[in-house]
Every structure is written in structure tokens, then in C-alpha cells.
Amino acid sequence: MIYRKSLLVATALTLAGLSAGCSSDTPAAAPAAPATTAAQGAADSTPEGRPNPYAYLPKVPTFTLTSETVKDGQPLPTAQLSGVFKVPGGQDISPQLSWSGFPASTKSFVVSMYDPEAPTGNGFLHWVVADIPGSATSLPANAGLPASTTLPAGAFQLNGDAGAARYIGGAPPAKSGTHDYYLTVTALDEAKTGGTASTSGALLAFTIGSHVVARATIVCPTVG
């Protein structure tokens, strides 16, 4: 399982980092990112200069991601905002998503929605679905309901930063500026992540890191 292997790796890296910290102030060199073309992956920042969180990860190819619900470069519709967080009109309805053109080596997908500009110091993970079979090419609208019955067989939702295994819509605080909601489909070369609903989004991202073969995003800049 990716999850069990990565826990051992994470422990080893943590211990190594602590040891290095005791003996030297010089950080270890970061591993080199794989070679990529300009067309692969996502830009390092938005046209307005806000950082792209995926720019800090190794570059991977992209593929086609579309939606009947949301549009790249446009704000989240009201229905995709959060009633749970008292956004007027918000319904916490996860968007419809379709994808194609991913690598033949793909065995599963992870779908997520992340707001890097949330005022928390580490952003806010609104939705994560893991272990989507590699044969799947879409999710219907509102698949992010609690205990959803419309997710592909074997897929499950993580609790996310709201502590609920479901889709939580966008909720940019008033007067907080623009929030770039990254709806992302990540293609993996492993069928199972080994995670559970209680696995944190950060730990899941760590465990799948070496198994990512491609990534596609729709970004919905939404003003608070």
C-alpha cells in the first residue's frame, strides 16, 4: 500500500531532518524535478501574480479537464459555495467534472478542491476523493454529498479541512480578496492510496507524490 510505505518513509525523513538540524543549519538540497516542456503542468502563478500551489511540486504532464458546472478562470457559481459556512445562497453542491487524455499508465485518480488563499497559513482543503478507478472519466454533480452513492465503486471522500467527508463549497471571507479555488484531478500509477476518510489531505498528498503521472486543474478565482 502507498500509505503504509510512505509512513515509514515519512518517519525516516523526519528523523533524518531532526538529526541534520542538530548538526548543521544548511538545508538538504531539494531533488531535481523531472524534465518537462512549457506546455506541461501548470504555470507558476496566476496572471495576477498569485502563487500556484502545484508549482512547488515536480512537473508532470497535464490532460483535459472540463465541467458542465464551473468554468476555468470564472468564479464558483453560488451553488458551489458553502451553505455550511453560511455563504448566502451556498448549497455545497460539488461540480460535475469530466476528464480525458490522461496517461495509459493511470490506475486511479484523486479529485480535490483547494483554496491556497484561505486565511489559515496553509490554505483550506475543501474536498478530496481518493481511489477513483482508472477506468472512470467523470464525476456527476453533487457526488460530494455525505455518504455519497454516486461516486465510482471503491472511491471514498476524506474529511478535508472542515472535518467532514464531503464537498464543502467555497467560502471566501468578506473583504479577503481573490481566492483561487483549484479543482484538480490527479492521475496515479497505483490503484489504491491506502488512505482512509480520516487521512489528512497533506499526508495523502505526501503518500501519492511519487505516483503522480499527470495532473489537470480548473481554477475558479472567487472574490471574498
Buried (B, 14 or more C-beta within 10 A) or exposed (E): EBBEEBBEBEEEEEEEEEEEEEEEEEEEEEEEEEEEEEEBBBEEEBEEEBEBBBEEBBBBBBBEBBBEBBBEEEBBBBBBBBBBBEBEEBBBBBBBBBBEEBEEEBBBBBBBBBBBBBEEEEBBBBBBBBBBBBEBBBBBBBBBBEEBEEBBEEBBBBBBBBEBBBBBBBBBEEEEEBBBBBBBBBBBBBEBBBBEEEBBBEBBBBBBEBBBBBBBBBBBBBEB
